[in-house]
């Protein structure tokens, strides 16, 4: 999955308009970033990139870009 595709999926998980996320957003500034969206991220990462993420892994993340790296999204792709 490309970076753009992943961000679009994250927009959907967070209930945002498609194309909202760019990757530099701070997680604590995202209104809908909660335990439900965390589970959505984990499922997305596992089903699309075979990345196994635990909630503890996410604790060290502060930005959407951190989540992309954790989910093994190719950040060089569009």
PDB file with SEQRES, HELIX, SHEET and CRYST1 records, atoms N, CA, C and O in Angstrom:
SEQRES   1 A   78  UNK UNK UNK UNK UNK UNK UNK UNK UNK UNK UNK UNK UNK          
SEQRES   2 A   78  UNK UNK UNK UNK UNK UNK UNK UNK UNK UNK UNK UNK UNK          
SEQRES   3 A   78  UNK UNK UNK UNK UNK UNK UNK UNK UNK UNK UNK UNK UNK          
SEQRES   4 A   78  UNK UNK UNK UNK UNK UNK UNK UNK UNK UNK UNK UNK UNK          
SEQRES   5 A   78  UNK UNK UNK UNK UNK UNK UNK UNK UNK UNK UNK UNK UNK          
SEQRES   6 A   78  UNK UNK UNK UNK UNK UNK UNK UNK UNK UNK UNK UNK UNK          
HELIX    1 AA1 UNK A    3  UNK A   14  1                                  12    
HELIX    2 AA2 UNK A   27  UNK A   29  5                                   3    
HELIX    3 AA3 UNK A   35  UNK A   49  1                                  15    
HELIX    4 AA4 UNK A   55  UNK A   59  1                                   5    
HELIX    5 AA5 UNK A   64  UNK A   70  1                                   7    
CRYST1    1.000    1.000    1.000  90.00  90.00  90.00 P 1           1          
ATOM      1  N   UNK A   1       0.842  -1.171   0.000  1.00  0.00           N  
ATOM      2  CA  UNK A   1       0.000   0.000   0.000  1.00  0.00           C  
ATOM      3  C   UNK A   1       0.892   1.241   0.000  1.00  0.00           C  
ATOM      4  O   UNK A   1       1.872   1.326   0.739  1.00  0.00           O  
ATOM      5  N   UNK A   2       0.529   2.180  -0.833  1.00  0.00           N  
ATOM      6  CA  UNK A   2       1.317   3.406  -0.919  1.00  0.00           C  
ATOM      7  C   UNK A   2       1.018   4.320   0.266  1.00  0.00           C  
ATOM      8  O   UNK A   2       0.044   4.121   0.992  1.00  0.00           O  
ATOM      9  N   UNK A   3       1.855   5.305   0.444  1.00  0.00           N  
ATOM     10  CA  UNK A   3       1.679   6.301   1.505  1.00  0.00           C  
ATOM     11  C   UNK A   3       0.329   7.007   1.342  1.00  0.00           C  
ATOM     12  O   UNK A   3      -0.421   7.172   2.304  1.00  0.00           O  
ATOM     13  N   UNK A   4       0.039   7.415   0.112  1.00  0.00           N  
ATOM     14  CA  UNK A   4      -1.210   8.128  -0.170  1.00  0.00           C  
ATOM     15  C   UNK A   4      -2.424   7.256   0.160  1.00  0.00           C  
ATOM     16  O   UNK A   4      -3.375   7.724   0.787  1.00  0.00           O  
ATOM     17  N   UNK A   5      -2.390   5.996  -0.259  1.00  0.00           N  
ATOM     18  CA  UNK A   5      -3.492   5.075   0.014  1.00  0.00           C  
ATOM     19  C   UNK A   5      -3.673   4.867   1.521  1.00  0.00           C  
ATOM     20  O   UNK A   5      -4.797   4.835   2.023  1.00  0.00           O  
ATOM     21  N   UNK A   6      -2.558   4.726   2.225  1.00  0.00           N  
ATOM     22  CA  UNK A   6      -2.630   4.515   3.662  1.00  0.00           C  
ATOM     23  C   UNK A   6      -3.230   5.741   4.344  1.00  0.00           C  
ATOM     24  O   UNK A   6      -4.088   5.612   5.217  1.00  0.00           O  
ATOM     25  N   UNK A   7      -2.781   6.921   3.948  1.00  0.00           N  
ATOM     26  CA  UNK A   7      -3.316   8.150   4.542  1.00  0.00           C  
ATOM     27  C   UNK A   7      -4.809   8.296   4.264  1.00  0.00           C  
ATOM     28  O   UNK A   7      -5.555   8.756   5.128  1.00  0.00           O  
ATOM     29  N   UNK A   8      -5.248   7.913   3.075  1.00  0.00           N  
ATOM     30  CA  UNK A   8      -6.676   7.960   2.762  1.00  0.00           C  
ATOM     31  C   UNK A   8      -7.467   6.999   3.650  1.00  0.00           C  
ATOM     32  O   UNK A   8      -8.565   7.326   4.100  1.00  0.00           O  
ATOM     33  N   UNK A   9      -6.912   5.825   3.897  1.00  0.00           N  
ATOM     34  CA  UNK A   9      -7.554   4.872   4.794  1.00  0.00           C  
ATOM     35  C   UNK A   9      -7.599   5.423   6.213  1.00  0.00           C  
ATOM     36  O   UNK A   9      -8.597   5.256   6.914  1.00  0.00           O  
ATOM     37  N   UNK A  10      -6.523   6.078   6.639  1.00  0.00           N  
ATOM     38  CA  UNK A  10      -6.494   6.684   7.974  1.00  0.00           C  
ATOM     39  C   UNK A  10      -7.509   7.820   8.070  1.00  0.00           C  
ATOM     40  O   UNK A  10      -8.142   7.996   9.111  1.00  0.00           O  
ATOM     41  N   UNK A  11      -7.672   8.594   6.992  1.00  0.00           N  
ATOM     42  CA  UNK A  11      -8.723   9.620   6.964  1.00  0.00           C  
ATOM     43  C   UNK A  11     -10.070   8.977   7.269  1.00  0.00           C  
ATOM     44  O   UNK A  11     -10.845   9.491   8.076  1.00  0.00           O  
ATOM     45  N   UNK A  12     -10.340   7.862   6.624  1.00  0.00           N  
ATOM     46  CA  UNK A  12     -11.612   7.167   6.808  1.00  0.00           C  
ATOM     47  C   UNK A  12     -11.755   6.675   8.253  1.00  0.00           C  
ATOM     48  O   UNK A  12     -12.808   6.845   8.867  1.00  0.00           O  
ATOM     49  N   UNK A  13     -10.710   6.075   8.784  1.00  0.00           N  
ATOM     50  CA  UNK A  13     -10.738   5.571  10.162  1.00  0.00           C  
ATOM     51  C   UNK A  13     -11.027   6.697  11.145  1.00  0.00           C  
ATOM     52  O   UNK A  13     -11.761   6.512  12.116  1.00  0.00           O  
ATOM     53  N   UNK A  14     -10.448   7.858  10.888  1.00  0.00           N  
ATOM     54  CA  UNK A  14     -10.611   8.998  11.789  1.00  0.00           C  
ATOM     55  C   UNK A  14     -11.845   9.843  11.489  1.00  0.00           C  
ATOM     56  O   UNK A  14     -12.117  10.819  12.189  1.00  0.00           O  
ATOM     57  N   UNK A  15     -12.601   9.466  10.440  1.00  0.00           N  
ATOM     58  CA  UNK A  15     -13.802  10.216  10.081  1.00  0.00           C  
ATOM     59  C   UNK A  15     -13.496  11.568   9.471  1.00  0.00           C  
ATOM     60  O   UNK A  15     -14.275  12.510   9.612  1.00  0.00           O  
ATOM     61  N   UNK A  16     -12.358  11.665   8.789  1.00  0.00           N  
ATOM     62  CA  UNK A  16     -11.941  12.917   8.150  1.00  0.00           C  
ATOM     63  C   UNK A  16     -12.282  12.891   6.668  1.00  0.00           C  
ATOM     64  O   UNK A  16     -12.497  11.825   6.091  1.00  0.00           O  
ATOM     65  N   UNK A  17     -12.330  14.054   6.063  1.00  0.00           N  
ATOM     66  CA  UNK A  17     -12.524  14.131   4.618  1.00  0.00           C  
ATOM     67  C   UNK A  17     -11.305  13.524   3.919  1.00  0.00           C  
ATOM     68  O   UNK A  17     -10.175  13.733   4.358  1.00  0.00           O  
ATOM     69  N   UNK A  18     -11.527  12.771   2.829  1.00  0.00           N  
ATOM     70  CA  UNK A  18     -10.402  12.190   2.098  1.00  0.00           C  
ATOM     71  C   UNK A  18      -9.391  13.269   1.697  1.00  0.00           C  
ATOM     72  O   UNK A  18      -9.759  14.331   1.195  1.00  0.00           O  
ATOM     73  N   UNK A  19      -8.124  12.975   1.928  1.00  0.00           N  
ATOM     74  CA  UNK A  19      -7.055  13.902   1.578  1.00  0.00           C  
ATOM     75  C   UNK A  19      -6.682  14.864   2.693  1.00  0.00           C  
ATOM     76  O   UNK A  19      -5.847  15.747   2.499  1.00  0.00           O  
ATOM     77  N   UNK A  20      -7.298  14.700   3.867  1.00  0.00           N  
ATOM     78  CA  UNK A  20      -7.012  15.600   4.986  1.00  0.00           C  
ATOM     79  C   UNK A  20      -5.604  15.381   5.542  1.00  0.00           C  
ATOM     80  O   UNK A  20      -4.837  16.333   5.689  1.00  0.00           O  
ATOM     81  N   UNK A  21      -5.268  14.131   5.850  1.00  0.00           N  
ATOM     82  CA  UNK A  21      -3.975  13.847   6.472  1.00  0.00           C  
ATOM     83  C   UNK A  21      -2.832  13.988   5.471  1.00  0.00           C  
ATOM     84  O   UNK A  21      -2.934  13.571   4.318  1.00  0.00           O  
ATOM     85  N   UNK A  22      -1.749  14.584   5.945  1.00  0.00           N  
ATOM     86  CA  UNK A  22      -0.542  14.750   5.129  1.00  0.00           C  
ATOM     87  C   UNK A  22       0.634  13.951   5.700  1.00  0.00           C  
ATOM     88  O   UNK A  22       1.576  13.621   4.981  1.00  0.00           O  
ATOM     89  N   UNK A  23       0.568  13.645   6.993  1.00  0.00           N  
ATOM     90  CA  UNK A  23       1.615  12.865   7.630  1.00  0.00           C  
ATOM     91  C   UNK A  23       2.332  13.609   8.735  1.00  0.00           C  
ATOM     92  O   UNK A  23       2.945  12.989   9.604  1.00  0.00           O  
ATOM     93  N   UNK A  24       2.264  14.930   8.714  1.00  0.00           N  
ATOM     94  CA  UNK A  24       2.991  15.702   9.722  1.00  0.00           C  
ATOM     95  C   UNK A  24       2.129  16.081  10.924  1.00  0.00           C  
ATOM     96  O   UNK A  24       2.593  16.796  11.811  1.00  0.00           O  
ATOM     97  N   UNK A  25       0.893  15.618  10.965  1.00  0.00           N  
ATOM     98  CA  UNK A  25      -0.018  15.965  12.045  1.00  0.00           C  
ATOM     99  C   UNK A  25       0.422  15.311  13.358  1.00  0.00           C  
ATOM    100  O   UNK A  25       0.919  14.185  13.371  1.00  0.00           O  
ATOM    101  N   UNK A  26       0.230  16.034  14.446  1.00  0.00           N  
ATOM    102  CA  UNK A  26       0.470  15.505  15.792  1.00  0.00           C  
ATOM    103  C   UNK A  26      -0.755  14.695  16.204  1.00  0.00           C  
ATOM    104  O   UNK A  26      -1.887  15.151  16.042  1.00  0.00           O  
ATOM    105  N   UNK A  27      -0.532  13.502  16.735  1.00  0.00           N  
ATOM    106  CA  UNK A  27      -1.651  12.645  17.111  1.00  0.00           C  
ATOM    107  C   UNK A  27      -2.529  13.278  18.184  1.00  0.00           C  
ATOM    108  O   UNK A  27      -3.752  13.143  18.144  1.00  0.00           O  
ATOM    109  N   UNK A  28      -1.919  13.963  19.134  1.00  0.00           N  
ATOM    110  CA  UNK A  28      -2.716  14.551  20.209  1.00  0.00           C  
ATOM    111  C   UNK A  28      -3.562  15.737  19.742  1.00  0.00           C  
ATOM    112  O   UNK A  28      -4.387  16.247  20.500  1.00  0.00           O  
ATOM    113  N   UNK A  29      -3.361  16.174  18.503  1.00  0.00           N  
ATOM    114  CA  UNK A  29      -4.173  17.251  17.937  1.00  0.00           C  
ATOM    115  C   UNK A  29      -5.320  16.728  17.065  1.00  0.00           C  
ATOM    116  O   UNK A  29      -6.160  17.504  16.611  1.00  0.00           O  
ATOM    117  N   UNK A  30      -5.351  15.422  16.836  1.00  0.00           N  
ATOM    118  CA  UNK A  30      -6.416  14.819  16.033  1.00  0.00           C  
ATOM    119  C   UNK A  30      -7.605  14.499  16.938  1.00  0.00           C  
ATOM    120  O   UNK A  30      -7.506  13.675  17.847  1.00  0.00           O  
ATOM    121  N   UNK A  31      -8.708  15.154  16.678  1.00  0.00           N  
ATOM    122  CA  UNK A  31      -9.892  15.041  17.521  1.00  0.00           C  
ATOM    123  C   UNK A  31     -10.372  13.602  17.684  1.00  0.00           C  
ATOM    124  O   UNK A  31     -10.787  13.215  18.775  1.00  0.00           O  
ATOM    125  N   UNK A  32     -10.322  12.815  16.632  1.00  0.00           N  
ATOM    126  CA  UNK A  32     -10.869  11.462  16.658  1.00  0.00           C  
ATOM    127  C   UNK A  32      -9.829  10.379  16.910  1.00  0.00           C  
ATOM    128  O   UNK A  32     -10.129   9.197  16.747  1.00  0.00           O  
ATOM    129  N   UNK A  33      -8.615  10.752  17.304  1.00  0.00           N  
ATOM    130  CA  UNK A  33      -7.592   9.746  17.596  1.00  0.00           C  
ATOM    131  C   UNK A  33      -7.897   9.181  18.983  1.00  0.00           C  
ATOM    132  O   UNK A  33      -7.671   9.838  19.998  1.00  0.00           O  
ATOM    133  N   UNK A  34      -8.420   7.940  19.008  1.00  0.00           N  
ATOM    134  CA  UNK A  34      -8.810   7.308  20.255  1.00  0.00           C  
ATOM    135  C   UNK A  34      -8.576   5.803  20.145  1.00  0.00           C  
ATOM    136  O   UNK A  34      -7.964   5.337  19.183  1.00  0.00           O  
ATOM    137  N   UNK A  35      -9.054   5.053  21.114  1.00  0.00           N  
ATOM    138  CA  UNK A  35      -8.802   3.613  21.126  1.00  0.00           C  
ATOM    139  C   UNK A  35      -9.445   2.911  19.924  1.00  0.00           C  
ATOM    140  O   UNK A  35      -8.906   1.920  19.432  1.00  0.00           O  
ATOM    141  N   UNK A  36     -10.567   3.403  19.457  1.00  0.00           N  
ATOM    142  CA  UNK A  36     -11.215   2.800  18.292  1.00  0.00           C  
ATOM    143  C   UNK A  36     -10.386   3.012  17.032  1.00  0.00           C  
ATOM    144  O   UNK A  36     -10.219   2.088  16.235  1.00  0.00           O  
ATOM    145  N   UNK A  37      -9.870   4.215  16.850  1.00  0.00           N  
ATOM    146  CA  UNK A  37      -9.036   4.476  15.670  1.00  0.00           C  
ATOM    147  C   UNK A  37      -7.702   3.743  15.783  1.00  0.00           C  
ATOM    148  O   UNK A  37      -7.123   3.358  14.767  1.00  0.00           O  
ATOM    149  N   UNK A  38      -7.209   3.545  16.999  1.00  0.00           N  
ATOM    150  CA  UNK A  38      -5.987   2.769  17.202  1.00  0.00           C  
ATOM    151  C   UNK A  38      -6.177   1.341  16.712  1.00  0.00           C  
ATOM    152  O   UNK A  38      -5.312   0.792  16.029  1.00  0.00           O  
ATOM    153  N   UNK A  39      -7.308   0.743  17.061  1.00  0.00           N  
ATOM    154  CA  UNK A  39      -7.603  -0.619  16.593  1.00  0.00           C  
ATOM    155  C   UNK A  39      -7.724  -0.632  15.075  1.00  0.00           C  
ATOM    156  O   UNK A  39      -7.242  -1.562  14.428  1.00  0.00           O  
ATOM    157  N   UNK A  40      -8.358   0.385  14.495  1.00  0.00           N  
ATOM    158  CA  UNK A  40      -8.463   0.484  13.038  1.00  0.00           C  
ATOM    159  C   UNK A  40      -7.093   0.550  12.382  1.00  0.00           C  
ATOM    160  O   UNK A  40      -6.866  -0.082  11.350  1.00  0.00           O  
ATOM    161  N   UNK A  41      -6.181   1.312  12.974  1.00  0.00           N  
ATOM    162  CA  UNK A  41      -4.813   1.402  12.452  1.00  0.00           C  
ATOM    163  C   UNK A  41      -4.135   0.044  12.500  1.00  0.00           C  
ATOM    164  O   UNK A  41      -3.497  -0.368  11.531  1.00  0.00           O  
ATOM    165  N   UNK A  42      -4.267  -0.651  13.616  1.00  0.00           N  
ATOM    166  CA  UNK A  42      -3.625  -1.962  13.766  1.00  0.00           C  
ATOM    167  C   UNK A  42      -4.150  -2.935  12.721  1.00  0.00           C  
ATOM    168  O   UNK A  42      -3.371  -3.647  12.088  1.00  0.00           O  
ATOM    169  N   UNK A  43      -5.463  -2.970  12.537  1.00  0.00           N  
ATOM    170  CA  UNK A  43      -6.059  -3.861  11.534  1.00  0.00           C  
ATOM    171  C   UNK A  43      -5.589  -3.487  10.136  1.00  0.00           C  
ATOM    172  O   UNK A  43      -5.245  -4.362   9.342  1.00  0.00           O  
ATOM    173  N   UNK A  44      -5.572  -2.202   9.831  1.00  0.00           N  
ATOM    174  CA  UNK A  44      -5.114  -1.736   8.522  1.00  0.00           C  
ATOM    175  C   UNK A  44      -3.672  -2.151   8.269  1.00  0.00           C  
ATOM    176  O   UNK A  44      -3.356  -2.674   7.200  1.00  0.00           O  
ATOM    177  N   UNK A  45      -2.799  -1.925   9.235  1.00  0.00           N  
ATOM    178  CA  UNK A  45      -1.380  -2.266   9.075  1.00  0.00           C  
ATOM    179  C   UNK A  45      -1.184  -3.766   8.903  1.00  0.00           C  
ATOM    180  O   UNK A  45      -0.370  -4.199   8.087  1.00  0.00           O  
ATOM    181  N   UNK A  46      -1.922  -4.554   9.663  1.00  0.00           N  
ATOM    182  CA  UNK A  46      -1.766  -6.006   9.578  1.00  0.00           C  
ATOM    183  C   UNK A  46      -2.307  -6.567   8.268  1.00  0.00           C  
ATOM    184  O   UNK A  46      -1.705  -7.466   7.680  1.00  0.00           O  
ATOM    185  N   UNK A  47      -3.437  -6.041   7.813  1.00  0.00           N  
ATOM    186  CA  UNK A  47      -4.057  -6.605   6.612  1.00  0.00           C  
ATOM    187  C   UNK A  47      -3.402  -6.119   5.322  1.00  0.00           C  
ATOM    188  O   UNK A  47      -3.419  -6.830   4.317  1.00  0.00           O  
ATOM    189  N   UNK A  48      -2.829  -4.925   5.337  1.00  0.00           N  
ATOM    190  CA  UNK A  48      -2.255  -4.399   4.092  1.00  0.00           C  
ATOM    191  C   UNK A  48      -0.749  -4.570   4.003  1.00  0.00           C  
ATOM    192  O   UNK A  48      -0.217  -4.776   2.912  1.00  0.00           O  
ATOM    193  N   UNK A  49      -0.055  -4.490   5.122  1.00  0.00           N  
ATOM    194  CA  UNK A  49       1.411  -4.515   5.084  1.00  0.00           C  
ATOM    195  C   UNK A  49       2.015  -5.630   5.924  1.00  0.00           C  
ATOM    196  O   UNK A  49       3.236  -5.710   6.065  1.00  0.00           O  
ATOM    197  N   UNK A  50       1.169  -6.494   6.483  1.00  0.00           N  
ATOM    198  CA  UNK A  50       1.647  -7.581   7.332  1.00  0.00           C  
ATOM    199  C   UNK A  50       2.534  -7.055   8.465  1.00  0.00           C  
ATOM    200  O   UNK A  50       3.483  -7.719   8.882  1.00  0.00           O  
ATOM    201  N   UNK A  51       2.216  -5.866   8.951  1.00  0.00           N  
ATOM    202  CA  UNK A  51       2.946  -5.257  10.062  1.00  0.00           C  
ATOM    203  C   UNK A  51       2.189  -5.555  11.345  1.00  0.00           C  
ATOM    204  O   UNK A  51       1.008  -5.227  11.466  1.00  0.00           O  
ATOM    205  N   UNK A  52       2.858  -6.167  12.289  1.00  0.00           N  
ATOM    206  CA  UNK A  52       2.223  -6.526  13.554  1.00  0.00           C  
ATOM    207  C   UNK A  52       2.532  -5.444  14.579  1.00  0.00           C  
ATOM    208  O   UNK A  52       3.675  -5.267  15.000  1.00  0.00           O  
ATOM    209  N   UNK A  53       1.485  -4.724  14.969  1.00  0.00           N  
ATOM    210  CA  UNK A  53       1.619  -3.581  15.870  1.00  0.00           C  
ATOM    211  C   UNK A  53       0.809  -3.860  17.124  1.00  0.00           C  
ATOM    212  O   UNK A  53      -0.328  -4.328  17.054  1.00  0.00           O  
ATOM    213  N   UNK A  54       1.403  -3.570  18.262  1.00  0.00           N  
ATOM    214  CA  UNK A  54       0.659  -3.658  19.519  1.00  0.00           C  
ATOM    215  C   UNK A  54       0.321  -2.242  19.978  1.00  0.00           C  
ATOM    216  O   UNK A  54       0.979  -1.284  19.571  1.00  0.00           O  
ATOM    217  N   UNK A  55      -0.686  -2.109  20.811  1.00  0.00           N  
ATOM    218  CA  UNK A  55      -0.980  -0.771  21.338  1.00  0.00           C  
ATOM    219  C   UNK A  55       0.234  -0.141  22.022  1.00  0.00           C  
ATOM    220  O   UNK A  55       0.417   1.074  21.961  1.00  0.00           O  
ATOM    221  N   UNK A  56       1.057  -0.955  22.670  1.00  0.00           N  
ATOM    222  CA  UNK A  56       2.269  -0.432  23.317  1.00  0.00           C  
ATOM    223  C   UNK A  56       3.232   0.181  22.304  1.00  0.00           C  
ATOM    224  O   UNK A  56       3.929   1.145  22.618  1.00  0.00           O  
ATOM    225  N   UNK A  57       3.276  -0.374  21.087  1.00  0.00           N  
ATOM    226  CA  UNK A  57       4.141   0.178  20.041  1.00  0.00           C  
ATOM    227  C   UNK A  57       3.725   1.604  19.693  1.00  0.00           C  
ATOM    228  O   UNK A  57       4.566   2.454  19.401  1.00  0.00           O  
ATOM    229  N   UNK A  58       2.434   1.850  19.727  1.00  0.00           N  
ATOM    230  CA  UNK A  58       1.899   3.147  19.317  1.00  0.00           C  
ATOM    231  C   UNK A  58       2.164   4.228  20.373  1.00  0.00           C  
ATOM    232  O   UNK A  58       2.197   5.415  20.050  1.00  0.00           O  
ATOM    233  N   UNK A  59       2.351   3.821  21.620  1.00  0.00           N  
ATOM    234  CA  UNK A  59       2.580   4.784  22.702  1.00  0.00           C  
ATOM    235  C   UNK A  59       3.765   5.701  22.383  1.00  0.00           C  
ATOM    236  O   UNK A  59       3.748   6.876  22.750  1.00  0.00           O  
ATOM    237  N   UNK A  60       4.775   5.189  21.717  1.00  0.00           N  
ATOM    238  CA  UNK A  60       5.946   5.992  21.377  1.00  0.00           C  
ATOM    239  C   UNK A  60       5.758   6.884  20.164  1.00  0.00           C  
ATOM    240  O   UNK A  60       6.674   7.623  19.802  1.00  0.00           O  
ATOM    241  N   UNK A  61       4.607   6.836  19.531  1.00  0.00           N  
ATOM    242  CA  UNK A  61       4.341   7.640  18.342  1.00  0.00           C  
ATOM    243  C   UNK A  61       3.724   8.978  18.731  1.00  0.00           C  
ATOM    244  O   UNK A  61       2.854   9.051  19.600  1.00  0.00           O  
ATOM    245  N   UNK A  62       4.193  10.036  18.069  1.00  0.00           N  
ATOM    246  CA  UNK A  62       3.607  11.347  18.341  1.00  0.00           C  
ATOM    247  C   UNK A  62       3.001  11.986  17.089  1.00  0.00           C  
ATOM    248  O   UNK A  62       2.221  12.933  17.194  1.00  0.00           O  
ATOM    249  N   UNK A  63       3.352  11.476  15.910  1.00  0.00           N  
ATOM    250  CA  UNK A  63       2.833  12.037  14.664  1.00  0.00           C  
ATOM    251  C   UNK A  63       2.255  10.936  13.774  1.00  0.00           C  
ATOM    252  O   UNK A  63       2.483   9.747  13.998  1.00  0.00           O  
ATOM    253  N   UNK A  64       1.513  11.358  12.773  1.00  0.00           N  
ATOM    254  CA  UNK A  64       0.997  10.414  11.780  1.00  0.00           C  
ATOM    255  C   UNK A  64       2.167   9.757  11.045  1.00  0.00           C  
ATOM    256  O   UNK A  64       2.094   8.577  10.705  1.00  0.00           O  
ATOM    257  N   UNK A  65       3.233  10.498  10.799  1.00  0.00           N  
ATOM    258  CA  UNK A  65       4.419   9.936  10.132  1.00  0.00           C  
ATOM    259  C   UNK A  65       5.014   8.793  10.953  1.00  0.00           C  
ATOM    260  O   UNK A  65       5.483   7.803  10.391  1.00  0.00           O  
ATOM    261  N   UNK A  66       4.997   8.927  12.282  1.00  0.00           N  
ATOM    262  CA  UNK A  66       5.469   7.836  13.144  1.00  0.00           C  
ATOM    263  C   UNK A  66       4.625   6.588  12.929  1.00  0.00           C  
ATOM    264  O   UNK A  66       5.153   5.477  12.893  1.00  0.00           O  
ATOM    265  N   UNK A  67       3.324   6.766  12.787  1.00  0.00           N  
ATOM    266  CA  UNK A  67       2.431   5.635  12.537  1.00  0.00           C  
ATOM    267  C   UNK A  67       2.732   4.983  11.194  1.00  0.00           C  
ATOM    268  O   UNK A  67       2.702   3.759  11.069  1.00  0.00           O  
ATOM    269  N   UNK A  68       3.022   5.808  10.191  1.00  0.00           N  
ATOM    270  CA  UNK A  68       3.354   5.275   8.864  1.00  0.00           C  
ATOM    271  C   UNK A  68       4.581   4.376   8.944  1.00  0.00           C  
ATOM    272  O   UNK A  68       4.603   3.290   8.364  1.00  0.00           O  
ATOM    273  N   UNK A  69       5.596   4.827   9.661  1.00  0.00           N  
ATOM    274  CA  UNK A  69       6.819   4.016   9.812  1.00  0.00           C  
ATOM    275  C   UNK A  69       6.514   2.723  10.564  1.00  0.00           C  
ATOM    276  O   UNK A  69       6.981   1.650  10.182  1.00  0.00           O  
ATOM    277  N   UNK A  70       5.737   2.832  11.619  1.00  0.00           N  
ATOM    278  CA  UNK A  70       5.381   1.668  12.415  1.00  0.00           C  
ATOM    279  C   UNK A  70       4.600   0.652  11.582  1.00  0.00           C  
ATOM    280  O   UNK A  70       4.767  -0.556  11.749  1.00  0.00           O  
ATOM    281  N   UNK A  71       3.754   1.146  10.692  1.00  0.00           N  
ATOM    282  CA  UNK A  71       2.931   0.282   9.835  1.00  0.00           C  
ATOM    283  C   UNK A  71       3.680  -0.193   8.594  1.00  0.00           C  
ATOM    284  O   UNK A  71       3.112  -0.870   7.737  1.00  0.00           O  
ATOM    285  N   UNK A  72       4.946   0.163   8.505  1.00  0.00           N  
ATOM    286  CA  UNK A  72       5.819  -0.225   7.377  1.00  0.00           C  
ATOM    287  C   UNK A  72       5.304   0.283   6.029  1.00  0.00           C  
ATOM    288  O   UNK A  72       5.381  -0.412   5.016  1.00  0.00           O  
ATOM    289  N   UNK A  73       4.789   1.487   6.040  1.00  0.00           N  
ATOM    290  CA  UNK A  73       4.337   2.103   4.793  1.00  0.00           C  
ATOM    291  C   UNK A  73       5.549   2.713   4.109  1.00  0.00           C  
ATOM    292  O   UNK A  73       6.362   3.390   4.738  1.00  0.00           O  
ATOM    293  N   UNK A  74       5.656   2.461   2.818  1.00  0.00           N  
ATOM    294  CA  UNK A  74       6.751   3.030   2.033  1.00  0.00           C  
ATOM    295  C   UNK A  74       6.514   4.521   1.882  1.00  0.00           C  
ATOM    296  O   UNK A  74       5.732   4.949   1.033  1.00  0.00           O  
ATOM    297  N   UNK A  75       7.195   5.318   2.713  1.00  0.00           N  
ATOM    298  CA  UNK A  75       6.959   6.756   2.707  1.00  0.00           C  
ATOM    299  C   UNK A  75       7.484   7.435   1.449  1.00  0.00           C  
ATOM    300  O   UNK A  75       7.174   8.602   1.211  1.00  0.00           O  
ATOM    301  N   UNK A  76       8.264   6.739   0.649  1.00  0.00           N  
ATOM    302  CA  UNK A  76       8.743   7.335  -0.595  1.00  0.00           C  
ATOM    303  C   UNK A  76       7.721   7.208  -1.722  1.00  0.00           C  
ATOM    304  O   UNK A  76       7.847   7.844  -2.768  1.00  0.00           O  
ATOM    305  N   UNK A  77       6.692   6.362  -1.485  1.00  0.00           N  
ATOM    306  CA  UNK A  77       5.664   6.168  -2.517  1.00  0.00           C  
ATOM    307  C   UNK A  77       4.568   7.207  -2.375  1.00  0.00           C  
ATOM    308  O   UNK A  77       4.387   7.797  -1.310  1.00  0.00           O  
ATOM    309  N   UNK A  78       3.846   7.421  -3.448  1.00  0.00           N  
ATOM    310  CA  UNK A  78       2.746   8.393  -3.421  1.00  0.00           C  
ATOM    311  C   UNK A  78       1.422   7.711  -3.261  1.00  0.00           C  
ATOM    312  O   UNK A  78       0.387   8.375  -3.218  1.00  0.00           O  
TER     313      UNK A  78                                                      
END                                                                             
